[in-house]
Amino acid sequence: MSRPPTFTPPACAVSRALHTSRGDFAVLDAQPGKDGENGLKGAALLLPGFTGSKEDFIAMLEPLTRSGYRVISVDGRGQYETEGPHDEDAYAQHELGLDVLAQAEAVTAAVGDGPLHLLGHSLGGQIARAAVLLDHTPFRTFTVMSSGPARVVPAQREKIRMLSEALAVMGMEQVWDAMRAAEPPEAAEVEGREDLRRRWLRHNPVQLIATGRQLTAEPDRVAELAAVRPLPTHVISGERDDTWPVPLLDEMALRLGAPRTVIAGAEHSPNTDRPYETSAAVADFWDRH
């Protein structure tokens, strides 16, 4: 679970609904101000990971807008402030990929001419990949952040299995309390973080069960992604990762022929661990395209 430092948007961003052909999605919409380096260079759509939300990118919004980009971070269907049905079929990866394409269409209509960049963190990276494989043409680039080629490592698969079993028989508040009791170091870290608890309680449990299953069974689709031309791809992660080992991400970048960035001092969530360094690396990649 990513732990954003705050849930309060910076001055450059507003919380709003993004109206699309597939429904409304809660977003943080951050725009460059007068202090943007070179005016508006383009826009970016950011997708969060499993149990996460649009706020996972909150510390990156200001530095990215200062680099000249309008940035829209999204709660996917069933995540935090975006409603979702209690039907697992609604969260099939194909459906979530179509959501991303609808979001891209809405962002492009709002922003106008200019490139649109796509970034997905963890589960968001695999959903973004599904969208790109359906239709890559809305996007100038694709950044894969801490998101591996296939399913997560065995230890994470076991955690997701246990979570899914708990969600099937317990309420969200009971599961939150159980997670905190089972992981004392993390429980201490989030002690008093009512914003994290509130976010958890607003997730749709069916969405968590369905997307958790995807993470435990995702096939290797790197060859398919590598065949998408022309779409510049960037692989970025922290220097440690307990969900997809860093050497696996290195290998994936080689298979994609993609530039590879490792953020020192960061783990699975460089967006929250080292947001300024991560923003600089992301903006540098976008600037080159």
Disulfide bonds with the S-S distance in Angstrom:
none
